[in-house]
């Protein structure tokens, strides 16, 4: 069985969210299905999208694991975004949490140093 995540993030302001996610992900969307959604490919069969859904905005919590954790955070910082918080767990795994304009949490996880 193949499982391919298509993770949604509800937002209130399409233009503000589009600009923010382009900074976070470092690229424009892979495709725009309509005037209220934008979709980014994160890798083979892995997707994240924003959708204007004001009544649900601000409640998403997604963590993306990256093997280039430090380099990825440095590139995101170069584009003007800093994590809202950083975490380190007892097993050494690290996490940086970003908050979009609606307060949705998009975290990046990485292996120990």
N, CA, C and O atoms as a GROMACS GRO file, in nm:
protein
  452
    1UNK      N    1   0.083  -0.117   0.000
    1UNK     CA    2   0.000   0.000   0.000
    1UNK      C    3   0.089   0.125   0.000
    1UNK      O    4   0.186   0.132   0.075
    2UNK      N    5   0.056   0.220  -0.083
    2UNK     CA    6   0.127   0.347  -0.089
    2UNK      C    7   0.048   0.452  -0.015
    2UNK      O    8  -0.073   0.465  -0.033
    3UNK      N    9   0.117   0.528   0.068
    3UNK     CA   10   0.056   0.638   0.140
    3UNK      C   11   0.132   0.764   0.103
    3UNK      O   12   0.254   0.772   0.122
    4UNK      N   13   0.061   0.862   0.052
    4UNK     CA   14   0.123   0.988   0.013
    4UNK      C   15   0.051   1.103   0.082
    4UNK      O   16  -0.064   1.133   0.048
    5UNK      N   17   0.116   1.168   0.179
    5UNK     CA   18   0.049   1.276   0.251
    5UNK      C   19   0.022   1.397   0.163
    5UNK      O   20   0.105   1.436   0.081
    6UNK      N   21  -0.094   1.455   0.182
    6UNK     CA   22  -0.137   1.578   0.117
    6UNK      C   23  -0.191   1.664   0.231
    6UNK      O   24  -0.311   1.665   0.257
    7UNK      N   25  -0.100   1.736   0.298
    7UNK     CA   26  -0.132   1.804   0.423
    7UNK      C   27  -0.184   1.944   0.398
    7UNK      O   28  -0.119   2.024   0.331
    8UNK      N   29  -0.300   1.975   0.452
    8UNK     CA   30  -0.362   2.104   0.433
    8UNK      C   31  -0.339   2.200   0.547
    8UNK      O   32  -0.329   2.159   0.663
    9UNK      N   33  -0.330   2.327   0.513
    9UNK     CA   34  -0.313   2.434   0.611
    9UNK      C   35  -0.418   2.541   0.582
    9UNK      O   36  -0.410   2.610   0.480
   10UNK      N   37  -0.518   2.556   0.670
   10UNK     CA   38  -0.620   2.658   0.648
   10UNK      C   39  -0.568   2.798   0.680
   10UNK      O   40  -0.501   2.818   0.782
   11UNK      N   41  -0.598   2.894   0.594
   11UNK     CA   42  -0.550   3.031   0.610
   11UNK      C   43  -0.665   3.129   0.590
   11UNK      O   44  -0.770   3.094   0.536
   12UNK      N   45  -0.643   3.252   0.634
   12UNK     CA   46  -0.745   3.356   0.615
   12UNK      C   47  -0.715   3.445   0.495
   12UNK      O   48  -0.806   3.483   0.422
   13UNK      N   49  -0.589   3.479   0.476
   13UNK     CA   50  -0.549   3.572   0.370
   13UNK      C   51  -0.459   3.499   0.271
   13UNK      O   52  -0.344   3.468   0.301
   14UNK      N   53  -0.513   3.471   0.155
   14UNK     CA   54  -0.442   3.392   0.053
   14UNK      C   55  -0.309   3.456   0.014
   14UNK      O   56  -0.206   3.388   0.012
   15UNK      N   57  -0.310   3.584  -0.018
   15UNK     CA   58  -0.188   3.650  -0.064
   15UNK      C   59  -0.078   3.652   0.043
   15UNK      O   60   0.038   3.626   0.013
   16UNK      N   61  -0.115   3.682   0.167
   16UNK     CA   62  -0.018   3.684   0.275
   16UNK      C   63   0.038   3.544   0.300
   16UNK      O   64   0.159   3.528   0.318
   17UNK      N   65  -0.049   3.444   0.299
   17UNK     CA   66  -0.004   3.306   0.321
   17UNK      C   67   0.084   3.259   0.206
   17UNK      O   68   0.186   3.195   0.229
   18UNK      N   69   0.045   3.289   0.084
   18UNK     CA   70   0.124   3.249  -0.032
   18UNK      C   71   0.266   3.303  -0.022
   18UNK      O   72   0.362   3.229  -0.043
   19UNK      N   73   0.280   3.432   0.009
   19UNK     CA   74   0.413   3.493   0.023
   19UNK      C   75   0.493   3.429   0.136
   19UNK      O   76   0.612   3.403   0.121
   20UNK      N   77   0.427   3.403   0.249
   20UNK     CA   78   0.496   3.345   0.364
   20UNK      C   79   0.544   3.203   0.332
   20UNK      O   80   0.658   3.170   0.362
   21UNK      N   81   0.460   3.120   0.273
   21UNK     CA   82   0.499   2.982   0.244
   21UNK      C   83   0.605   2.976   0.134
   21UNK      O   84   0.686   2.883   0.133
   22UNK      N   85   0.606   3.071   0.044
   22UNK     CA   86   0.714   3.076  -0.055
   22UNK      C   87   0.847   3.104   0.015
   22UNK      O   88   0.949   3.047  -0.022
   23UNK      N   89   0.846   3.191   0.115
   23UNK     CA   90   0.968   3.217   0.193
   23UNK      C   91   1.008   3.092   0.271
   23UNK      O   92   1.125   3.053   0.271
   24UNK      N   93   0.912   3.030   0.338
   24UNK     CA   94   0.944   2.913   0.420
   24UNK      C   95   0.997   2.798   0.335
   24UNK      O   96   1.098   2.736   0.369
   25UNK      N   97   0.931   2.771   0.225
   25UNK     CA   98   0.965   2.654   0.144
   25UNK      C   99   1.066   2.684   0.033
   25UNK      O  100   1.118   2.593  -0.030
   26UNK      N  101   1.093   2.812   0.010
   26UNK     CA  102   1.197   2.849  -0.084
   26UNK      C  103   1.163   2.836  -0.230
   26UNK      O  104   1.252   2.832  -0.315
   27UNK      N  105   1.034   2.830  -0.262
   27UNK     CA  106   0.993   2.814  -0.401
   27UNK      C  107   0.847   2.853  -0.416
   27UNK      O  108   0.771   2.851  -0.319
   28UNK      N  109   0.808   2.888  -0.537
   28UNK     CA  110   0.665   2.910  -0.561
   28UNK      C  111   0.591   2.777  -0.558
   28UNK      O  112   0.654   2.672  -0.563
   29UNK      N  113   0.460   2.780  -0.550
   29UNK     CA  114   0.384   2.656  -0.549
   29UNK      C  115   0.410   2.572  -0.674
   29UNK      O  116   0.442   2.624  -0.780
   30UNK      N  117   0.394   2.441  -0.658
   30UNK     CA  118   0.405   2.350  -0.773
   30UNK      C  119   0.287   2.368  -0.866
   30UNK      O  120   0.299   2.357  -0.988
   31UNK      N  121   0.170   2.396  -0.806
   31UNK     CA  122   0.052   2.426  -0.888
   31UNK      C  123  -0.053   2.498  -0.804
   31UNK      O  124  -0.053   2.493  -0.682
   32UNK      N  125  -0.142   2.566  -0.876
   32UNK     CA  126  -0.251   2.643  -0.816
   32UNK      C  127  -0.382   2.585  -0.868
   32UNK      O  128  -0.422   2.617  -0.979
   33UNK      N  129  -0.449   2.499  -0.789
   33UNK     CA  130  -0.570   2.434  -0.839
   33UNK      C  131  -0.687   2.529  -0.862
   33UNK      O  132  -0.774   2.503  -0.945
   34UNK      N  133  -0.690   2.640  -0.787
   34UNK     CA  134  -0.797   2.739  -0.802
   34UNK      C  135  -0.752   2.867  -0.732
   34UNK      O  136  -0.636   2.877  -0.692
   35UNK      N  137  -0.838   2.962  -0.718
   35UNK     CA  138  -0.802   3.091  -0.660
   35UNK      C  139  -0.791   3.095  -0.509
   35UNK      O  140  -0.760   3.200  -0.453
   36UNK      N  141  -0.815   2.983  -0.442
   36UNK     CA  142  -0.808   2.981  -0.296
   36UNK      C  143  -0.711   2.875  -0.242
   36UNK      O  144  -0.704   2.855  -0.121
   37UNK      N  145  -0.637   2.808  -0.330
   37UNK     CA  146  -0.544   2.704  -0.288
   37UNK      C  147  -0.411   2.718  -0.361
   37UNK      O  148  -0.405   2.764  -0.475
   38UNK      N  149  -0.304   2.677  -0.294
   38UNK     CA  150  -0.170   2.668  -0.354
   38UNK      C  151  -0.105   2.542  -0.297
   38UNK      O  152  -0.119   2.513  -0.178
   39UNK      N  153  -0.034   2.468  -0.383
   39UNK     CA  154   0.020   2.338  -0.346
   39UNK      C  155   0.171   2.334  -0.373
   39UNK      O  156   0.216   2.371  -0.481
   40UNK      N  157   0.248   2.287  -0.272
   40UNK     CA  158   0.392   2.270  -0.287
   40UNK      C  159   0.426   2.122  -0.277
   40UNK      O  160   0.370   2.050  -0.194
   41UNK      N  161   0.516   2.077  -0.362
   41UNK     CA  162   0.570   1.943  -0.352
   41UNK      C  163   0.689   1.943  -0.258
   41UNK      O  164   0.778   2.027  -0.270
   42UNK      N  165   0.690   1.850  -0.164
   42UNK     CA  166   0.799   1.840  -0.068
   42UNK      C  167   0.894   1.727  -0.102
   42UNK      O  168   0.999   1.712  -0.039
   43UNK      N  169   0.859   1.648  -0.200
   43UNK     CA  170   0.936   1.531  -0.240
   43UNK      C  171   0.841   1.437  -0.312
   43UNK      O  172   0.723   1.466  -0.326
   44UNK      N  173   0.892   1.326  -0.355
   44UNK     CA  174   0.811   1.229  -0.428
   44UNK      C  175   0.688   1.190  -0.346
   44UNK      O  176   0.700   1.126  -0.242
   45UNK      N  177   0.570   1.228  -0.394
   45UNK     CA  178   0.445   1.189  -0.330
   45UNK      C  179   0.416   1.257  -0.198
   45UNK      O  180   0.332   1.208  -0.121
   46UNK      N  181   0.482   1.369  -0.168
   46UNK     CA  182   0.460   1.440  -0.042
   46UNK      C  183   0.426   1.585  -0.074
   46UNK      O  184   0.500   1.654  -0.143
   47UNK      N  185   0.312   1.631  -0.023
   47UNK     CA  186   0.259   1.762  -0.059
   47UNK      C  187   0.210   1.837   0.064
   47UNK      O  188   0.169   1.777   0.164
   48UNK      N  189   0.214   1.969   0.056
   48UNK     CA  190   0.152   2.055   0.156
   48UNK      C  191   0.080   2.165   0.078
   48UNK      O  192   0.130   2.214  -0.023
   49UNK      N  193  -0.037   2.203   0.126
   49UNK     CA  194  -0.112   2.307   0.056
   49UNK      C  195  -0.178   2.401   0.154
   49UNK      O  196  -0.209   2.366   0.267
   50UNK      N  197  -0.198   2.524   0.106
   50UNK     CA  198  -0.277   2.622   0.181
   50UNK      C  199  -0.412   2.632   0.113
   50UNK      O  200  -0.426   2.614  -0.008
   51UNK      N  201  -0.512   2.660   0.194
   51UNK     CA  202  -0.648   2.681   0.142
   51UNK      C  203  -0.717   2.785   0.227
   51UNK      O  204  -0.711   2.780   0.350
   52UNK      N  205  -0.783   2.879   0.163
   52UNK     CA  206  -0.857   2.981   0.237
   52UNK      C  207  -0.977   2.914   0.302
   52UNK      O  208  -1.071   2.872   0.236
   53UNK      N  209  -0.970   2.906   0.436
   53UNK     CA  210  -1.077   2.851   0.518
   53UNK      C  211  -1.072   2.925   0.652
   53UNK      O  212  -1.024   2.870   0.751
   54UNK      N  213  -1.120   3.050   0.655
   54UNK     CA  214  -1.104   3.135   0.773
   54UNK      C  215  -1.151   3.073   0.904
   54UNK      O  216  -1.089   3.096   1.007
   55UNK      N  217  -1.257   2.996   0.902
   55UNK     CA  218  -1.308   2.936   1.025
   55UNK      C  219  -1.218   2.831   1.086
   55UNK      O  220  -1.235   2.794   1.202
   56UNK      N  221  -1.122   2.783   1.009
   56UNK     CA  222  -1.030   2.679   1.057
   56UNK      C  223  -0.887   2.728   1.070
   56UNK      O  224  -0.802   2.656   1.124
   57UNK      N  225  -0.859   2.847   1.022
   57UNK     CA  226  -0.722   2.898   1.018
   57UNK      C  227  -0.660   2.905   1.156
   57UNK      O  228  -0.727   2.934   1.255
   58UNK      N  229  -0.530   2.878   1.160
   58UNK     CA  230  -0.453   2.891   1.284
   58UNK      C  231  -0.442   2.765   1.367
   58UNK      O  232  -0.383   2.769   1.474
   59UNK      N  233  -0.498   2.654   1.321
   59UNK     CA  234  -0.500   2.533   1.402
   59UNK      C  235  -0.414   2.419   1.346
   59UNK      O  236  -0.406   2.313   1.409
   60UNK      N  237  -0.350   2.438   1.231
   60UNK     CA  238  -0.267   2.332   1.172
   60UNK      C  239  -0.138   2.314   1.251
   60UNK      O  240  -0.082   2.411   1.303
   61UNK      N  241  -0.093   2.190   1.259
   61UNK     CA  242   0.034   2.156   1.323
   61UNK      C  243   0.098   2.045   1.240
   61UNK      O  244   0.056   1.930   1.246
   62UNK      N  245   0.201   2.082   1.164
   62UNK     CA  246   0.270   1.985   1.079
   62UNK      C  247   0.419   1.992   1.110
   62UNK      O  248   0.473   2.100   1.132
   63UNK      N  249   0.484   1.877   1.111
   63UNK     CA  250   0.630   1.870   1.125
   63UNK      C  251   0.686   1.798   1.005
   63UNK      O  252   0.641   1.689   0.969
   64UNK      N  253   0.787   1.859   0.944
   64UNK     CA  254   0.854   1.803   0.827
   64UNK      C  255   0.996   1.767   0.869
   64UNK      O  256   1.069   1.853   0.917
   65UNK      N  257   1.036   1.642   0.852
   65UNK     CA  258   1.172   1.602   0.886
   65UNK      C  259   1.263   1.623   0.768
   65UNK      O  260   1.230   1.586   0.655
   66UNK      N  261   1.379   1.683   0.794
   66UNK     CA  262   1.474   1.716   0.689
   66UNK      C  263   1.613   1.668   0.727
   66UNK      O  264   1.658   1.687   0.839
   67UNK      N  265   1.681   1.605   0.631
   67UNK     CA  266   1.816   1.556   0.660
   67UNK      C  267   1.919   1.669   0.652
   67UNK      O  268   2.034   1.650   0.690
   68UNK      N  269   1.878   1.785   0.604
   68UNK     CA  270   1.966   1.902   0.597
   68UNK      C  271   1.917   2.011   0.693
   68UNK      O  272   1.908   2.128   0.656
   69UNK      N  273   1.885   1.971   0.813
   69UNK     CA  274   1.821   2.059   0.913
   69UNK      C  275   1.890   2.194   0.927
   69UNK      O  276   1.826   2.298   0.906
   70UNK      N  277   2.017   2.195   0.961
   70UNK     CA  278   2.087   2.322   0.985
   70UNK      C  279   2.094   2.407   0.859
   70UNK      O  280   2.070   2.528   0.864
   71UNK      N  281   2.127   2.347   0.747
   71UNK     CA  282   2.135   2.421   0.620
   71UNK      C  283   1.998   2.475   0.581
   71UNK      O  284   1.988   2.587   0.532
   72UNK      N  285   1.894   2.396   0.602
   72UNK     CA  286   1.758   2.440   0.569
   72UNK      C  287   1.720   2.561   0.653
   72UNK      O  288   1.667   2.659   0.600
   73UNK      N  289   1.746   2.556   0.784
   73UNK     CA  290   1.713   2.669   0.870
   73UNK      C  291   1.792   2.794   0.830
   73UNK      O  292   1.739   2.905   0.837
   74UNK      N  293   1.916   2.776   0.788
   74UNK     CA  294   1.997   2.889   0.744
   74UNK      C  295   1.938   2.951   0.617
   74UNK      O  296   1.932   3.074   0.605
   75UNK      N  297   1.893   2.868   0.524
   75UNK     CA  298   1.833   2.920   0.400
   75UNK      C  299   1.701   2.993   0.430
   75UNK      O  300   1.672   3.096   0.370
   76UNK      N  301   1.623   2.938   0.522
   76UNK     CA  302   1.497   3.003   0.559
   76UNK      C  303   1.526   3.139   0.623
   76UNK      O  304   1.458   3.237   0.595
   77UNK      N  305   1.628   3.145   0.709
   77UNK     CA  306   1.666   3.272   0.773
   77UNK      C  307   1.710   3.374   0.668
   77UNK      O  308   1.679   3.492   0.681
   78UNK      N  309   1.781   3.329   0.565
   78UNK     CA  310   1.823   3.420   0.457
   78UNK      C  311   1.702   3.480   0.385
   78UNK      O  312   1.710   3.589   0.329
   79UNK      N  313   1.590   3.408   0.388
   79UNK     CA  314   1.468   3.457   0.323
   79UNK      C  315   1.382   3.538   0.420
   79UNK      O  316   1.272   3.581   0.384
   80UNK      N  317   1.432   3.561   0.542
   80UNK     CA  318   1.367   3.652   0.634
   80UNK      C  319   1.276   3.591   0.740
   80UNK      O  320   1.202   3.664   0.806
   81UNK      N  321   1.278   3.459   0.756
   81UNK     CA  322   1.195   3.397   0.859
   81UNK      C  323   1.281   3.331   0.965
   81UNK      O  324   1.382   3.269   0.936
   82UNK      N  325   1.239   3.347   1.088
   82UNK     CA  326   1.306   3.283   1.202
   82UNK      C  327   1.205   3.196   1.276
   82UNK      O  328   1.086   3.229   1.279
   83UNK      N  329   1.251   3.087   1.337
   83UNK     CA  330   1.157   3.003   1.413
   83UNK      C  331   1.097   3.077   1.532
   83UNK      O  332   1.163   3.161   1.594
   84UNK      N  333   0.973   3.045   1.562
   84UNK     CA  334   0.908   3.099   1.682
   84UNK      C  335   0.965   3.032   1.806
   84UNK      O  336   0.971   3.093   1.914
   85UNK      N  337   1.008   2.907   1.791
   85UNK     CA  338   1.074   2.837   1.901
   85UNK      C  339   1.157   2.722   1.846
   85UNK      O  340   1.135   2.673   1.735
   86UNK      N  341   1.253   2.681   1.927
   86UNK     CA  342   1.338   2.567   1.896
   86UNK      C  343   1.328   2.469   2.012
   86UNK      O  344   1.315   2.508   2.128
   87UNK      N  345   1.335   2.342   1.979
   87UNK     CA  346   1.325   2.238   2.080
   87UNK      C  347   1.435   2.136   2.057
   87UNK      O  348   1.482   2.116   1.945
   88UNK      N  349   1.475   2.071   2.165
   88UNK     CA  350   1.568   1.958   2.157
   88UNK      C  351   1.515   1.852   2.252
   88UNK      O  352   1.482   1.880   2.367
   89UNK      N  353   1.506   1.732   2.203
   89UNK     CA  354   1.449   1.622   2.281
   89UNK      C  355   1.559   1.535   2.340
   89UNK      O  356   1.674   1.541   2.297
   90UNK      N  357   1.523   1.456   2.439
   90UNK     CA  358   1.621   1.372   2.508
   90UNK      C  359   1.697   1.278   2.415
   90UNK      O  360   1.812   1.245   2.441
   91UNK      N  361   1.633   1.237   2.306
   91UNK     CA  362   1.700   1.148   2.211
   91UNK      C  363   1.790   1.224   2.114
   91UNK      O  364   1.849   1.164   2.024
   92UNK      N  365   1.799   1.358   2.130
   92UNK     CA  366   1.886   1.439   2.048
   92UNK      C  367   1.821   1.500   1.926
   92UNK      O  368   1.880   1.586   1.861
   93UNK      N  369   1.700   1.458   1.893
   93UNK     CA  370   1.630   1.515   1.778
   93UNK      C  371   1.599   1.662   1.807
   93UNK      O  372   1.561   1.698   1.918
   94UNK      N  373   1.616   1.744   1.706
   94UNK     CA  374   1.590   1.888   1.719
   94UNK      C  375   1.470   1.927   1.635
   94UNK      O  376   1.437   1.859   1.538
   95UNK      N  377   1.406   2.036   1.673
   95UNK     CA  378   1.289   2.084   1.600
   95UNK      C  379   1.288   2.237   1.605
   95UNK      O  380   1.318   2.298   1.708
   96UNK      N  381   1.253   2.297   1.492
   96UNK     CA  382   1.234   2.442   1.484
   96UNK      C  383   1.091   2.465   1.435
   96UNK      O  384   1.050   2.411   1.332
   97UNK      N  385   1.016   2.543   1.509
   97UNK     CA  386   0.875   2.567   1.477
   97UNK      C  387   0.858   2.708   1.425
   97UNK      O  388   0.899   2.806   1.488
   98UNK      N  389   0.796   2.718   1.308
   98UNK     CA  390   0.762   2.846   1.246
   98UNK      C  391   0.611   2.864   1.256
   98UNK      O  392   0.536   2.766   1.254
   99UNK      N  393   0.567   2.988   1.268
   99UNK     CA  394   0.424   3.019   1.271
   99UNK      C  395   0.391   3.110   1.154
   99UNK      O  396   0.453   3.215   1.136
  100UNK      N  397   0.293   3.069   1.074
  100UNK     CA  398   0.251   3.152   0.961
  100UNK      C  399   0.168   3.269   1.013
  100UNK      O  400   0.142   3.278   1.133
  101UNK      N  401   0.125   3.360   0.925
  101UNK     CA  402   0.049   3.477   0.971
  101UNK      C  403  -0.078   3.445   1.049
  101UNK      O  404  -0.126   3.529   1.126
  102UNK      N  405  -0.135   3.325   1.031
  102UNK     CA  406  -0.255   3.286   1.106
  102UNK      C  407  -0.223   3.211   1.234
  102UNK      O  408  -0.314   3.183   1.313
  103UNK      N  409  -0.097   3.179   1.257
  103UNK     CA  410  -0.058   3.104   1.376
  103UNK      C  411  -0.045   2.954   1.353
  103UNK      O  412  -0.014   2.880   1.448
  104UNK      N  413  -0.067   2.906   1.231
  104UNK     CA  414  -0.044   2.764   1.201
  104UNK      C  415   0.102   2.732   1.228
  104UNK      O  416   0.190   2.814   1.200
  105UNK      N  417   0.129   2.613   1.282
  105UNK     CA  418   0.265   2.572   1.312
  105UNK      C  419   0.319   2.479   1.203
  105UNK      O  420   0.260   2.375   1.172
  106UNK      N  421   0.432   2.519   1.147
  106UNK     CA  422   0.504   2.432   1.055
  106UNK      C  423   0.642   2.413   1.115
  106UNK      O  424   0.721   2.507   1.124
  107UNK      N  425   0.669   2.291   1.156
  107UNK     CA  426   0.797   2.262   1.219
  107UNK      C  427   0.887   2.183   1.126
  107UNK      O  428   0.842   2.108   1.040
  108UNK      N  429   1.018   2.202   1.146
  108UNK     CA  430   1.117   2.119   1.079
  108UNK      C  431   1.190   2.043   1.186
  108UNK      O  432   1.239   2.101   1.283
  109UNK      N  433   1.198   1.912   1.169
  109UNK     CA  434   1.270   1.827   1.262
  109UNK      C  435   1.400   1.781   1.199
  109UNK      O  436   1.410   1.767   1.077
  110UNK      N  437   1.499   1.757   1.284
  110UNK     CA  438   1.627   1.711   1.234
  110UNK      C  439   1.696   1.620   1.332
  110UNK      O  440   1.668   1.622   1.452
  111UNK      N  441   1.786   1.543   1.280
  111UNK     CA  442   1.864   1.451   1.362
  111UNK      C  443   1.957   1.527   1.455
  111UNK      O  444   1.978   1.647   1.438
  112UNK      N  445   2.011   1.456   1.553
  112UNK     CA  446   2.105   1.519   1.646
  112UNK      C  447   2.227   1.572   1.573
  112UNK      O  448   2.258   1.531   1.461
  113UNK      N  449   2.295   1.664   1.638
  113UNK     CA  450   2.420   1.720   1.583
  113UNK      C  451   2.522   1.610   1.562
  113UNK      O  452   2.633   1.637   1.517
   0.00000   0.00000   0.00000
